[in-house]
Amino acid sequence: MKCSICGRKSEGEFCDYHLLAYRKLKEAYVKWKEATDISWTEYLSEIVKNPFTGEWSKEVAKKLLEDGKDEAK
């Protein structure tokens, strides 16, 4: 398989780099939701706009928004 974002070799939808970014996005979302009661979609939009967000995380957030994936998956 290949990463759906960058085309690198992967065992699933994402390569190791984008998978790590995805996991960290999910972990951080739990904290954001507790603090602000933000939705998954709003959170991903904020991640994409944030100039301090890393490139891999932004790429994952954009992909998830495009695909309409919710946080449970």
mmCIF file as Biopython writes it, N, C-alpha, C and O atoms, coordinates in Angstrom:
data_model
#
loop_
_atom_site.group_PDB
_atom_site.id
_atom_site.type_symbol
_atom_site.label_atom_id
_atom_site.label_alt_id
_atom_site.label_comp_id
_atom_site.label_asym_id
_atom_site.label_entity_id
_atom_site.label_seq_id
_atom_site.pdbx_PDB_ins_code
_atom_site.Cartn_x
_atom_site.Cartn_y
_atom_site.Cartn_z
_atom_site.occupancy
_atom_site.B_iso_or_equiv
_atom_site.auth_seq_id
_atom_site.auth_asym_id
_atom_site.pdbx_PDB_model_num
ATOM 1   N N  . MET A ? 1  ? 0.835   -1.189 0.000  1.0 0.0 1  A 1 
ATOM 2   C CA . MET A ? 1  ? 0.000   0.000  0.000  1.0 0.0 1  A 1 
ATOM 3   C C  . MET A ? 1  ? 0.875   1.247  0.000  1.0 0.0 1  A 1 
ATOM 4   O O  . MET A ? 1  ? 2.073   1.208  0.281  1.0 0.0 1  A 1 
ATOM 5   N N  . LYS A ? 2  ? 0.218   2.350  -0.328 1.0 0.0 2  A 1 
ATOM 6   C CA . LYS A ? 2  ? 0.903   3.637  -0.303 1.0 0.0 2  A 1 
ATOM 7   C C  . LYS A ? 2  ? 0.093   4.619  0.526  1.0 0.0 2  A 1 
ATOM 8   O O  . LYS A ? 2  ? -1.134  4.542  0.588  1.0 0.0 2  A 1 
ATOM 9   N N  . CYS A ? 3  ? 0.800   5.541  1.158  1.0 0.0 3  A 1 
ATOM 10  C CA . CYS A ? 3  ? 0.174   6.593  1.952  1.0 0.0 3  A 1 
ATOM 11  C C  . CYS A ? 3  ? -0.765  7.399  1.059  1.0 0.0 3  A 1 
ATOM 12  O O  . CYS A ? 3  ? -0.404  7.782  -0.054 1.0 0.0 3  A 1 
ATOM 13  N N  . SER A ? 4  ? -1.960  7.648  1.553  1.0 0.0 4  A 1 
ATOM 14  C CA . SER A ? 4  ? -2.948  8.386  0.765  1.0 0.0 4  A 1 
ATOM 15  C C  . SER A ? 4  ? -2.606  9.867  0.630  1.0 0.0 4  A 1 
ATOM 16  O O  . SER A ? 4  ? -3.237  10.587 -0.143 1.0 0.0 4  A 1 
ATOM 17  N N  . ILE A ? 5  ? -1.608  10.317 1.384  1.0 0.0 5  A 1 
ATOM 18  C CA . ILE A ? 5  ? -1.209  11.725 1.320  1.0 0.0 5  A 1 
ATOM 19  C C  . ILE A ? 5  ? 0.044   11.921 0.481  1.0 0.0 5  A 1 
ATOM 20  O O  . ILE A ? 5  ? 0.070   12.761 -0.419 1.0 0.0 5  A 1 
ATOM 21  N N  . CYS A ? 6  ? 1.085   11.145 0.776  1.0 0.0 6  A 1 
ATOM 22  C CA . CYS A ? 6  ? 2.380   11.406 0.135  1.0 0.0 6  A 1 
ATOM 23  C C  . CYS A ? 6  ? 2.851   10.306 -0.811 1.0 0.0 6  A 1 
ATOM 24  O O  . CYS A ? 6  ? 3.798   10.506 -1.572 1.0 0.0 6  A 1 
ATOM 25  N N  . GLY A ? 7  ? 2.196   9.147  -0.770 1.0 0.0 7  A 1 
ATOM 26  C CA . GLY A ? 7  ? 2.580   8.053  -1.652 1.0 0.0 7  A 1 
ATOM 27  C C  . GLY A ? 7  ? 3.705   7.174  -1.138 1.0 0.0 7  A 1 
ATOM 28  O O  . GLY A ? 7  ? 4.114   6.234  -1.820 1.0 0.0 7  A 1 
ATOM 29  N N  . ARG A ? 8  ? 4.219   7.467  0.070  1.0 0.0 8  A 1 
ATOM 30  C CA . ARG A ? 8  ? 5.241   6.597  0.649  1.0 0.0 8  A 1 
ATOM 31  C C  . ARG A ? 8  ? 4.633   5.222  0.936  1.0 0.0 8  A 1 
ATOM 32  O O  . ARG A ? 8  ? 3.418   5.071  1.061  1.0 0.0 8  A 1 
ATOM 33  N N  . LYS A ? 9  ? 5.505   4.238  1.035  1.0 0.0 9  A 1 
ATOM 34  C CA . LYS A ? 9  ? 5.075   2.881  1.377  1.0 0.0 9  A 1 
ATOM 35  C C  . LYS A ? 9  ? 4.416   2.902  2.761  1.0 0.0 9  A 1 
ATOM 36  O O  . LYS A ? 9  ? 4.899   3.557  3.685  1.0 0.0 9  A 1 
ATOM 37  N N  . SER A ? 10 ? 3.305   2.173  2.880  1.0 0.0 10 A 1 
ATOM 38  C CA . SER A ? 10 ? 2.600   2.126  4.160  1.0 0.0 10 A 1 
ATOM 39  C C  . SER A ? 10 ? 1.901   0.783  4.321  1.0 0.0 10 A 1 
ATOM 40  O O  . SER A ? 10 ? 1.722   0.034  3.361  1.0 0.0 10 A 1 
ATOM 41  N N  . GLU A ? 11 ? 1.513   0.503  5.552  1.0 0.0 11 A 1 
ATOM 42  C CA . GLU A ? 11 ? 0.758   -0.712 5.833  1.0 0.0 11 A 1 
ATOM 43  C C  . GLU A ? 11 ? -0.737  -0.426 5.898  1.0 0.0 11 A 1 
ATOM 44  O O  . GLU A ? 11 ? -1.551  -1.347 5.976  1.0 0.0 11 A 1 
ATOM 45  N N  . GLY A ? 12 ? -1.087  0.840  5.865  1.0 0.0 12 A 1 
ATOM 46  C CA . GLY A ? 12 ? -2.487  1.251  5.922  1.0 0.0 12 A 1 
ATOM 47  C C  . GLY A ? 12 ? -2.677  2.519  5.123  1.0 0.0 12 A 1 
ATOM 48  O O  . GLY A ? 12 ? -1.990  2.753  4.129  1.0 0.0 12 A 1 
ATOM 49  N N  . GLU A ? 13 ? -3.614  3.333  5.565  1.0 0.0 13 A 1 
ATOM 50  C CA . GLU A ? 13 ? -3.925  4.567  4.835  1.0 0.0 13 A 1 
ATOM 51  C C  . GLU A ? 13 ? -2.776  5.568  4.853  1.0 0.0 13 A 1 
ATOM 52  O O  . GLU A ? 13 ? -2.571  6.302  3.886  1.0 0.0 13 A 1 
ATOM 53  N N  . PHE A ? 14 ? -2.014  5.596  5.976  1.0 0.0 14 A 1 
ATOM 54  C CA . PHE A ? 14 ? -0.948  6.578  6.137  1.0 0.0 14 A 1 
ATOM 55  C C  . PHE A ? 14 ? 0.417   5.921  6.302  1.0 0.0 14 A 1 
ATOM 56  O O  . PHE A ? 14 ? 0.526   4.814  6.830  1.0 0.0 14 A 1 
ATOM 57  N N  . CYS A ? 15 ? 1.459   6.621  5.842  1.0 0.0 15 A 1 
ATOM 58  C CA . CYS A ? 15 ? 2.838   6.195  6.096  1.0 0.0 15 A 1 
ATOM 59  C C  . CYS A ? 15 ? 3.131   6.409  7.580  1.0 0.0 15 A 1 
ATOM 60  O O  . CYS A ? 15 ? 2.304   6.961  8.305  1.0 0.0 15 A 1 
ATOM 61  N N  . ASP A ? 16 ? 4.298   5.976  8.028  1.0 0.0 16 A 1 
ATOM 62  C CA . ASP A ? 16 ? 4.652   6.114  9.442  1.0 0.0 16 A 1 
ATOM 63  C C  . ASP A ? 16 ? 4.585   7.564  9.911  1.0 0.0 16 A 1 
ATOM 64  O O  . ASP A ? 16 ? 4.125   7.835  11.020 1.0 0.0 16 A 1 
ATOM 65  N N  . TYR A ? 17 ? 5.037   8.497  9.077  1.0 0.0 17 A 1 
ATOM 66  C CA . TYR A ? 17 ? 5.071   9.913  9.457  1.0 0.0 17 A 1 
ATOM 67  C C  . TYR A ? 17 ? 3.662   10.486 9.609  1.0 0.0 17 A 1 
ATOM 68  O O  . TYR A ? 17 ? 3.357   11.157 10.595 1.0 0.0 17 A 1 
ATOM 69  N N  . HIS A ? 18 ? 2.824   10.218 8.639  1.0 0.0 18 A 1 
ATOM 70  C CA . HIS A ? 18 ? 1.462   10.738 8.704  1.0 0.0 18 A 1 
ATOM 71  C C  . HIS A ? 18 ? 0.622   9.990  9.742  1.0 0.0 18 A 1 
ATOM 72  O O  . HIS A ? 18 ? -0.293  10.569 10.327 1.0 0.0 18 A 1 
ATOM 73  N N  . LEU A ? 19 ? 0.920   8.723  9.973  1.0 0.0 19 A 1 
ATOM 74  C CA . LEU A ? 19 ? 0.216   7.972  11.010 1.0 0.0 19 A 1 
ATOM 75  C C  . LEU A ? 19 ? 0.541   8.541  12.391 1.0 0.0 19 A 1 
ATOM 76  O O  . LEU A ? 19 ? -0.349  8.679  13.230 1.0 0.0 19 A 1 
ATOM 77  N N  . LEU A ? 20 ? 1.799   8.868  12.626 1.0 0.0 20 A 1 
ATOM 78  C CA . LEU A ? 20 ? 2.190   9.480  13.898 1.0 0.0 20 A 1 
ATOM 79  C C  . LEU A ? 20 ? 1.484   10.826 14.069 1.0 0.0 20 A 1 
ATOM 80  O O  . LEU A ? 20 ? 0.979   11.134 15.149 1.0 0.0 20 A 1 
ATOM 81  N N  . ALA A ? 21 ? 1.452   11.616 13.013 1.0 0.0 21 A 1 
ATOM 82  C CA . ALA A ? 21 ? 0.763   12.910 13.068 1.0 0.0 21 A 1 
ATOM 83  C C  . ALA A ? 21 ? -0.722  12.706 13.379 1.0 0.0 21 A 1 
ATOM 84  O O  . ALA A ? 21 ? -1.292  13.446 14.180 1.0 0.0 21 A 1 
ATOM 85  N N  . TYR A ? 22 ? -1.346  11.713 12.754 1.0 0.0 22 A 1 
ATOM 86  C CA . TYR A ? 22 ? -2.761  11.415 12.992 1.0 0.0 22 A 1 
ATOM 87  C C  . TYR A ? 22 ? -2.998  11.043 14.460 1.0 0.0 22 A 1 
ATOM 88  O O  . TYR A ? 22 ? -3.936  11.534 15.088 1.0 0.0 22 A 1 
ATOM 89  N N  . ARG A ? 23 ? -2.158  10.188 14.985 1.0 0.0 23 A 1 
ATOM 90  C CA . ARG A ? 23 ? -2.300  9.773  16.390 1.0 0.0 23 A 1 
ATOM 91  C C  . ARG A ? 23 ? -2.157  10.961 17.329 1.0 0.0 23 A 1 
ATOM 92  O O  . ARG A ? 23 ? -2.904  11.083 18.300 1.0 0.0 23 A 1 
ATOM 93  N N  . LYS A ? 24 ? -1.204  11.832 17.044 1.0 0.0 24 A 1 
ATOM 94  C CA . LYS A ? 24 ? -0.994  13.010 17.895 1.0 0.0 24 A 1 
ATOM 95  C C  . LYS A ? 24 ? -2.161  13.989 17.782 1.0 0.0 24 A 1 
ATOM 96  O O  . LYS A ? 24 ? -2.539  14.625 18.766 1.0 0.0 24 A 1 
ATOM 97  N N  . LEU A ? 25 ? -2.728  14.110 16.587 1.0 0.0 25 A 1 
ATOM 98  C CA . LEU A ? 25 ? -3.916  14.957 16.419 1.0 0.0 25 A 1 
ATOM 99  C C  . LEU A ? 25 ? -5.063  14.435 17.272 1.0 0.0 25 A 1 
ATOM 100 O O  . LEU A ? 25 ? -5.758  15.212 17.927 1.0 0.0 25 A 1 
ATOM 101 N N  . LYS A ? 26 ? -5.261  13.120 17.264 1.0 0.0 26 A 1 
ATOM 102 C CA . LYS A ? 26 ? -6.343  12.527 18.057 1.0 0.0 26 A 1 
ATOM 103 C C  . LYS A ? 26 ? -6.109  12.727 19.551 1.0 0.0 26 A 1 
ATOM 104 O O  . LYS A ? 26 ? -7.043  13.033 20.293 1.0 0.0 26 A 1 
ATOM 105 N N  . GLU A ? 27 ? -4.856  12.554 19.993 1.0 0.0 27 A 1 
ATOM 106 C CA . GLU A ? 27 ? -4.529  12.750 21.410 1.0 0.0 27 A 1 
ATOM 107 C C  . GLU A ? 27 ? -4.784  14.193 21.830 1.0 0.0 27 A 1 
ATOM 108 O O  . GLU A ? 27 ? -5.379  14.447 22.877 1.0 0.0 27 A 1 
ATOM 109 N N  . ALA A ? 28 ? -4.334  15.128 21.013 1.0 0.0 28 A 1 
ATOM 110 C CA . ALA A ? 28 ? -4.490  16.543 21.340 1.0 0.0 28 A 1 
ATOM 111 C C  . ALA A ? 28 ? -5.958  16.959 21.319 1.0 0.0 28 A 1 
ATOM 112 O O  . ALA A ? 28 ? -6.372  17.833 22.081 1.0 0.0 28 A 1 
ATOM 113 N N  . TYR A ? 29 ? -6.738  16.335 20.449 1.0 0.0 29 A 1 
ATOM 114 C CA . TYR A ? 29 ? -8.157  16.685 20.353 1.0 0.0 29 A 1 
ATOM 115 C C  . TYR A ? 29 ? -8.885  16.430 21.670 1.0 0.0 29 A 1 
ATOM 116 O O  . TYR A ? 29 ? -9.768  17.201 22.048 1.0 0.0 29 A 1 
ATOM 117 N N  . VAL A ? 30 ? -8.532  15.377 22.358 1.0 0.0 30 A 1 
ATOM 118 C CA . VAL A ? 30 ? -9.170  15.072 23.644 1.0 0.0 30 A 1 
ATOM 119 C C  . VAL A ? 30 ? -9.007  16.262 24.592 1.0 0.0 30 A 1 
ATOM 120 O O  . VAL A ? 30 ? -9.956  16.660 25.268 1.0 0.0 30 A 1 
ATOM 121 N N  . LYS A ? 31 ? -7.809  16.821 24.635 1.0 0.0 31 A 1 
ATOM 122 C CA . LYS A ? 31 ? -7.537  17.969 25.517 1.0 0.0 31 A 1 
ATOM 123 C C  . LYS A ? 31 ? -8.278  19.216 25.037 1.0 0.0 31 A 1 
ATOM 124 O O  . LYS A ? 31 ? -8.851  19.949 25.842 1.0 0.0 31 A 1 
ATOM 125 N N  . TRP A ? 32 ? -8.266  19.453 23.739 1.0 0.0 32 A 1 
ATOM 126 C CA . TRP A ? 32 ? -8.974  20.612 23.179 1.0 0.0 32 A 1 
ATOM 127 C C  . TRP A ? 32 ? -10.462 20.511 23.479 1.0 0.0 32 A 1 
ATOM 128 O O  . TRP A ? 32 ? -11.089 21.500 23.858 1.0 0.0 32 A 1 
ATOM 129 N N  . LYS A ? 33 ? -11.028 19.326 23.311 1.0 0.0 33 A 1 
ATOM 130 C CA . LYS A ? 33 ? -12.466 19.140 23.510 1.0 0.0 33 A 1 
ATOM 131 C C  . LYS A ? 33 ? -12.849 19.384 24.965 1.0 0.0 33 A 1 
ATOM 132 O O  . LYS A ? 33 ? -13.883 19.992 25.242 1.0 0.0 33 A 1 
ATOM 133 N N  . GLU A ? 34 ? -12.027 18.916 25.887 1.0 0.0 34 A 1 
ATOM 134 C CA . GLU A ? 34 ? -12.295 19.141 27.310 1.0 0.0 34 A 1 
ATOM 135 C C  . GLU A ? 34 ? -12.253 20.627 27.640 1.0 0.0 34 A 1 
ATOM 136 O O  . GLU A ? 34 ? -13.059 21.118 28.431 1.0 0.0 34 A 1 
ATOM 137 N N  . ALA A ? 35 ? -11.311 21.339 27.032 1.0 0.0 35 A 1 
ATOM 138 C CA . ALA A ? 35 ? -11.119 22.751 27.345 1.0 0.0 35 A 1 
ATOM 139 C C  . ALA A ? 35 ? -12.112 23.671 26.630 1.0 0.0 35 A 1 
ATOM 140 O O  . ALA A ? 35 ? -12.509 24.702 27.174 1.0 0.0 35 A 1 
ATOM 141 N N  . THR A ? 36 ? -12.511 23.296 25.411 1.0 0.0 36 A 1 
ATOM 142 C CA . THR A ? 36 ? -13.294 24.233 24.600 1.0 0.0 36 A 1 
ATOM 143 C C  . THR A ? 36 ? -14.591 23.662 24.047 1.0 0.0 36 A 1 
ATOM 144 O O  . THR A ? 36 ? -15.382 24.411 23.474 1.0 0.0 36 A 1 
ATOM 145 N N  . ASP A ? 37 ? -14.836 22.391 24.193 1.0 0.0 37 A 1 
ATOM 146 C CA . ASP A ? 37 ? -16.010 21.723 23.625 1.0 0.0 37 A 1 
ATOM 147 C C  . ASP A ? 37 ? -16.095 21.936 22.110 1.0 0.0 37 A 1 
ATOM 148 O O  . ASP A ? 37 ? -17.175 22.169 21.566 1.0 0.0 37 A 1 
ATOM 149 N N  . ILE A ? 38 ? -14.959 21.853 21.448 1.0 0.0 38 A 1 
ATOM 150 C CA . ILE A ? 38 ? -14.852 22.046 20.000 1.0 0.0 38 A 1 
ATOM 151 C C  . ILE A ? 38 ? -15.173 20.738 19.277 1.0 0.0 38 A 1 
ATOM 152 O O  . ILE A ? 38 ? -14.859 19.656 19.772 1.0 0.0 38 A 1 
ATOM 153 N N  . SER A ? 39 ? -15.791 20.841 18.121 1.0 0.0 39 A 1 
ATOM 154 C CA . SER A ? 39 ? -16.078 19.632 17.338 1.0 0.0 39 A 1 
ATOM 155 C C  . SER A ? 39 ? -14.809 19.177 16.616 1.0 0.0 39 A 1 
ATOM 156 O O  . SER A ? 39 ? -13.854 19.942 16.479 1.0 0.0 39 A 1 
ATOM 157 N N  . TRP A ? 40 ? -14.808 17.937 16.163 1.0 0.0 40 A 1 
ATOM 158 C CA . TRP A ? 40 ? -13.666 17.380 15.429 1.0 0.0 40 A 1 
ATOM 159 C C  . TRP A ? 40 ? -13.378 18.205 14.170 1.0 0.0 40 A 1 
ATOM 160 O O  . TRP A ? 40 ? -12.224 18.518 13.879 1.0 0.0 40 A 1 
ATOM 161 N N  . THR A ? 41 ? -14.418 18.549 13.436 1.0 0.0 41 A 1 
ATOM 162 C CA . THR A ? 41 ? -14.248 19.321 12.204 1.0 0.0 41 A 1 
ATOM 163 C C  . THR A ? 41 ? -13.697 20.713 12.495 1.0 0.0 41 A 1 
ATOM 164 O O  . THR A ? 41 ? -12.806 21.190 11.791 1.0 0.0 41 A 1 
ATOM 165 N N  . GLU A ? 42 ? -14.219 21.358 13.520 1.0 0.0 42 A 1 
ATOM 166 C CA . GLU A ? 42 ? -13.707 22.684 13.904 1.0 0.0 42 A 1 
ATOM 167 C C  . GLU A ? 42 ? -12.249 22.586 14.336 1.0 0.0 42 A 1 
ATOM 168 O O  . GLU A ? 42 ? -11.426 23.433 13.988 1.0 0.0 42 A 1 
ATOM 169 N N  . TYR A ? 43 ? -11.945 21.550 15.091 1.0 0.0 43 A 1 
ATOM 170 C CA . TYR A ? 43 ? -10.569 21.325 15.546 1.0 0.0 43 A 1 
ATOM 171 C C  . TYR A ? 43 ? -9.624  21.168 14.360 1.0 0.0 43 A 1 
ATOM 172 O O  . TYR A ? 43 ? -8.570  21.802 14.314 1.0 0.0 43 A 1 
ATOM 173 N N  . LEU A ? 44 ? -10.000 20.328 13.405 1.0 0.0 44 A 1 
ATOM 174 C CA . LEU A ? 44 ? -9.146  20.121 12.233 1.0 0.0 44 A 1 
ATOM 175 C C  . LEU A ? 44 ? -8.961  21.416 11.449 1.0 0.0 44 A 1 
ATOM 176 O O  . LEU A ? 44 ? -7.871  21.689 10.947 1.0 0.0 44 A 1 
ATOM 177 N N  . SER A ? 45 ? -10.005 22.203 11.344 1.0 0.0 45 A 1 
ATOM 178 C CA . SER A ? 45 ? -9.904  23.494 10.657 1.0 0.0 45 A 1 
ATOM 179 C C  . SER A ? 45 ? -8.933  24.422 11.372 1.0 0.0 45 A 1 
ATOM 180 O O  . SER A ? 45 ? -8.152  25.125 10.730 1.0 0.0 45 A 1 
ATOM 181 N N  . GLU A ? 46 ? -8.980  24.425 12.692 1.0 0.0 46 A 1 
ATOM 182 C CA . GLU A ? 46 ? -8.044  25.244 13.475 1.0 0.0 46 A 1 
ATOM 183 C C  . GLU A ? 46 ? -6.608  24.757 13.292 1.0 0.0 46 A 1 
ATOM 184 O O  . GLU A ? 46 ? -5.683  25.565 13.202 1.0 0.0 46 A 1 
ATOM 185 N N  . ILE A ? 47 ? -6.424  23.456 13.239 1.0 0.0 47 A 1 
ATOM 186 C CA . ILE A ? 47 ? -5.095  22.877 13.033 1.0 0.0 47 A 1 
ATOM 187 C C  . ILE A ? 47 ? -4.527  23.336 11.698 1.0 0.0 47 A 1 
ATOM 188 O O  . ILE A ? 47 ? -3.360  23.719 11.618 1.0 0.0 47 A 1 
ATOM 189 N N  . VAL A ? 48 ? -5.333  23.301 10.665 1.0 0.0 48 A 1 
ATOM 190 C CA . VAL A ? 48 ? -4.886  23.701 9.325  1.0 0.0 48 A 1 
ATOM 191 C C  . VAL A ? 48 ? -4.492  25.174 9.304  1.0 0.0 48 A 1 
ATOM 192 O O  . VAL A ? 48 ? -3.520  25.540 8.644  1.0 0.0 48 A 1 
ATOM 193 N N  . LYS A ? 49 ? -5.230  26.023 10.013 1.0 0.0 49 A 1 
ATOM 194 C CA . LYS A ? 49 ? -4.965  27.471 10.011 1.0 0.0 49 A 1 
ATOM 195 C C  . LYS A ? 49 ? -3.797  27.878 10.904 1.0 0.0 49 A 1 
ATOM 196 O O  . LYS A ? 49 ? -3.204  28.939 10.704 1.0 0.0 49 A 1 
ATOM 197 N N  . ASN A ? 50 ? -3.467  27.054 11.877 1.0 0.0 50 A 1 
ATOM 198 C CA . ASN A ? 50 ? -2.449  27.418 12.866 1.0 0.0 50 A 1 
ATOM 199 C C  . ASN A ? 50 ? -1.052  27.430 12.245 1.0 0.0 50 A 1 
ATOM 200 O O  . ASN A ? 50 ? -0.602  26.402 11.741 1.0 0.0 50 A 1 
ATOM 201 N N  . PRO A ? 51 ? -0.355  28.572 12.269 1.0 0.0 51 A 1 
ATOM 202 C CA . PRO A ? 51 ? 0.972   28.647 11.660 1.0 0.0 51 A 1 
ATOM 203 C C  . PRO A ? 51 ? 2.031   27.825 12.405 1.0 0.0 51 A 1 
ATOM 204 O O  . PRO A ? 51 ? 3.115   27.582 11.874 1.0 0.0 51 A 1 
ATOM 205 N N  . PHE A ? 52 ? 1.721   27.405 13.616 1.0 0.0 52 A 1 
ATOM 206 C CA . PHE A ? 52 ? 2.685   26.637 14.403 1.0 0.0 52 A 1 
ATOM 207 C C  . PHE A ? 52 ? 2.491   25.127 14.267 1.0 0.0 52 A 1 
ATOM 208 O O  . PHE A ? 52 ? 3.260   24.351 14.834 1.0 0.0 52 A 1 
ATOM 209 N N  . THR A ? 53 ? 1.487   24.714 13.532 1.0 0.0 53 A 1 
ATOM 210 C CA . THR A ? 53 ? 1.236   23.292 13.298 1.0 0.0 53 A 1 
ATOM 211 C C  . THR A ? 53 ? 2.246   22.759 12.295 1.0 0.0 53 A 1 
ATOM 212 O O  . THR A ? 53 ? 2.548   23.419 11.301 1.0 0.0 53 A 1 
ATOM 213 N N  . GLY A ? 54 ? 2.765   21.570 12.555 1.0 0.0 54 A 1 
ATOM 214 C CA . GLY A ? 54 ? 3.716   20.937 11.650 1.0 0.0 54 A 1 
ATOM 215 C C  . GLY A ? 54 ? 3.075   20.548 10.326 1.0 0.0 54 A 1 
ATOM 216 O O  . GLY A ? 54 ? 1.860   20.364 10.240 1.0 0.0 54 A 1 
ATOM 217 N N  . GLU A ? 55 ? 3.898   20.426 9.306  1.0 0.0 55 A 1 
ATOM 218 C CA . GLU A ? 55 ? 3.406   20.153 7.954  1.0 0.0 55 A 1 
ATOM 219 C C  . GLU A ? 55 ? 2.670   18.814 7.861  1.0 0.0 55 A 1 
ATOM 220 O O  . GLU A ? 55 ? 1.621   18.736 7.222  1.0 0.0 55 A 1 
ATOM 221 N N  . TRP A ? 56 ? 3.205   17.760 8.488  1.0 0.0 56 A 1 
ATOM 222 C CA . TRP A ? 56 ? 2.553   16.450 8.406  1.0 0.0 56 A 1 
ATOM 223 C C  . TRP A ? 56 ? 1.178   16.491 9.064  1.0 0.0 56 A 1 
ATOM 224 O O  . TRP A ? 56 ? 0.218   15.913 8.553  1.0 0.0 56 A 1 
ATOM 225 N N  . SER A ? 57 ? 1.091   17.174 10.196 1.0 0.0 57 A 1 
ATOM 226 C CA . SER A ? 57 ? -0.202  17.290 10.875 1.0 0.0 57 A 1 
ATOM 227 C C  . SER A ? 57 ? -1.199  18.075 10.034 1.0 0.0 57 A 1 
ATOM 228 O O  . SER A ? 57 ? -2.373  17.711 9.954  1.0 0.0 57 A 1 
ATOM 229 N N  . LYS A ? 58 ? -0.735  19.143 9.412  1.0 0.0 58 A 1 
ATOM 230 C CA . LYS A ? 58 ? -1.622  19.914 8.530  1.0 0.0 58 A 1 
ATOM 231 C C  . LYS A ? 58 ? -2.109  19.063 7.366  1.0 0.0 58 A 1 
ATOM 232 O O  . LYS A ? 58 ? -3.283  19.113 7.001  1.0 0.0 58 A 1 
ATOM 233 N N  . GLU A ? 59 ? -1.208  18.286 6.789  1.0 0.0 59 A 1 
ATOM 234 C CA . GLU A ? 59 ? -1.584  17.428 5.662  1.0 0.0 59 A 1 
ATOM 235 C C  . GLU A ? 59 ? -2.632  16.402 6.077  1.0 0.0 59 A 1 
ATOM 236 O O  . GLU A ? 59 ? -3.584  16.142 5.341  1.0 0.0 59 A 1 
ATOM 237 N N  . VAL A ? 60 ? -2.453  15.822 7.259  1.0 0.0 60 A 1 
ATOM 238 C CA . VAL A ? 60 ? -3.426  14.843 7.761  1.0 0.0 60 A 1 
ATOM 239 C C  . VAL A ? 60 ? -4.764  15.530 8.025  1.0 0.0 60 A 1 
ATOM 240 O O  . VAL A ? 60 ? -5.814  15.016 7.639  1.0 0.0 60 A 1 
ATOM 241 N N  . ALA A ? 61 ? -4.728  16.680 8.678  1.0 0.0 61 A 1 
ATOM 242 C CA . ALA A ? 61 ? -5.967  17.402 8.977  1.0 0.0 61 A 1 
ATOM 243 C C  . ALA A ? 61 ? -6.718  17.752 7.692  1.0 0.0 61 A 1 
ATOM 244 O O  . ALA A ? 61 ? -7.936  17.589 7.622  1.0 0.0 61 A 1 
ATOM 245 N N  . LYS A ? 62 ? -6.003  18.228 6.686  1.0 0.0 62 A 1 
ATOM 246 C CA . LYS A ? 62 ? -6.637  18.553 5.400  1.0 0.0 62 A 1 
ATOM 247 C C  . LYS A ? 62 ? -7.274  17.311 4.777  1.0 0.0 62 A 1 
ATOM 248 O O  . LYS A ? 62 ? -8.394  17.371 4.271  1.0 0.0 62 A 1 
ATOM 249 N N  . LYS A ? 63 ? -6.566  16.200 4.815  1.0 0.0 63 A 1 
ATOM 250 C CA . LYS A ? 63 ? -7.071  14.947 4.242  1.0 0.0 63 A 1 
ATOM 251 C C  . LYS A ? 63 ? -8.333  14.484 4.974  1.0 0.0 63 A 1 
ATOM 252 O O  . LYS A ? 63 ? -9.306  14.071 4.343  1.0 0.0 63 A 1 
ATOM 253 N N  . LEU A ? 64 ? -8.312  14.554 6.291  1.0 0.0 64 A 1 
ATOM 254 C CA . LEU A ? 64 ? -9.472  14.142 7.078  1.0 0.0 64 A 1 
ATOM 255 C C  . LEU A ? 64 ? -10.674 15.039 6.799  1.0 0.0 64 A 1 
ATOM 256 O O  . LEU A ? 64 ? -11.804 14.559 6.717  1.0 0.0 64 A 1 
ATOM 257 N N  . LEU A ? 65 ? -10.432 16.335 6.654  1.0 0.0 65 A 1 
ATOM 258 C CA . LEU A ? 65 ? -11.516 17.259 6.318  1.0 0.0 65 A 1 
ATOM 259 C C  . LEU A ? 65 ? -12.084 16.950 4.937  1.0 0.0 65 A 1 
ATOM 260 O O  . LEU A ? 65 ? -13.300 16.927 4.749  1.0 0.0 65 A 1 
ATOM 261 N N  . GLU A ? 66 ? -11.201 16.714 3.979  1.0 0.0 66 A 1 
ATOM 262 C CA . GLU A ? 66 ? -11.638 16.389 2.616  1.0 0.0 66 A 1 
ATOM 263 C C  . GLU A ? 66 ? -12.468 15.108 2.588  1.0 0.0 66 A 1 
ATOM 264 O O  . GLU A ? 66 ? -13.466 15.012 1.874  1.0 0.0 66 A 1 
ATOM 265 N N  . ASP A ? 67 ? -12.035 14.127 3.378  1.0 0.0 67 A 1 
ATOM 266 C CA . ASP A ? 67 ? -12.708 12.824 3.396  1.0 0.0 67 A 1 
ATOM 267 C C  . ASP A ? 67 ? -13.939 12.803 4.302  1.0 0.0 67 A 1 
ATOM 268 O O  . ASP A ? 67 ? -14.730 11.860 4.263  1.0 0.0 67 A 1 
ATOM 269 N N  . GLY A ? 68 ? -14.097 13.853 5.123  1.0 0.0 68 A 1 
ATOM 270 C CA . GLY A ? 68 ? -15.235 13.908 6.030  1.0 0.0 68 A 1 
ATOM 271 C C  . GLY A ? 68 ? -15.188 12.875 7.131  1.0 0.0 68 A 1 
ATOM 272 O O  . GLY A ? 68 ? -16.231 12.418 7.600  1.0 0.0 68 A 1 
ATOM 273 N N  . LYS A ? 69 ? -13.977 12.494 7.556  1.0 0.0 69 A 1 
ATOM 274 C CA . LYS A ? 69 ? -13.836 11.463 8.594  1.0 0.0 69 A 1 
ATOM 275 C C  . LYS A ? 69 ? -14.083 12.056 9.976  1.0 0.0 69 A 1 
ATOM 276 O O  . LYS A ? 69 ? -13.605 13.145 10.293 1.0 0.0 69 A 1 
ATOM 277 N N  . ASP A ? 70 ? -14.837 11.321 10.794 1.0 0.0 70 A 1 
ATOM 278 C CA . ASP A ? 70 ? -15.069 11.785 12.155 1.0 0.0 70 A 1 
ATOM 279 C C  . ASP A ? 70 ? -13.997 11.236 13.091 1.0 0.0 70 A 1 
ATOM 280 O O  . ASP A ? 70 ? -13.206 10.374 12.710 1.0 0.0 70 A 1 
ATOM 281 N N  . GLU A ? 71 ? -13.983 11.748 14.321 1.0 0.0 71 A 1 
ATOM 282 C CA . GLU A ? 71 ? -12.899 11.405 15.250 1.0 0.0 71 A 1 
ATOM 283 C C  . GLU A ? 71 ? -12.915 9.965  15.719 1.0 0.0 71 A 1 
ATOM 284 O O  . GLU A ? 71 ? -11.903 9.494  16.239 1.0 0.0 71 A 1 
ATOM 285 N N  . ALA A ? 72 ? -13.994 9.257  15.563 1.0 0.0 72 A 1 
ATOM 286 C CA . ALA A ? 72 ? -14.093 7.887  16.059 1.0 0.0 72 A 1 
ATOM 287 C C  . ALA A ? 72 ? -13.346 6.892  15.184 1.0 0.0 72 A 1 
ATOM 288 O O  . ALA A ? 72 ? -13.168 5.738  15.575 1.0 0.0 72 A 1 
ATOM 289 N N  . LYS A ? 73 ? -12.906 7.319  14.006 1.0 0.0 73 A 1 
ATOM 290 C CA . LYS A ? 73 ? -12.286 6.366  13.082 1.0 0.0 73 A 1 
ATOM 291 C C  . LYS A ? 73 ? -10.802 6.529  13.008 1.0 0.0 73 A 1 
ATOM 292 O O  . LYS A ? 73 ? -10.137 5.799  12.273 1.0 0.0 73 A 1 
#
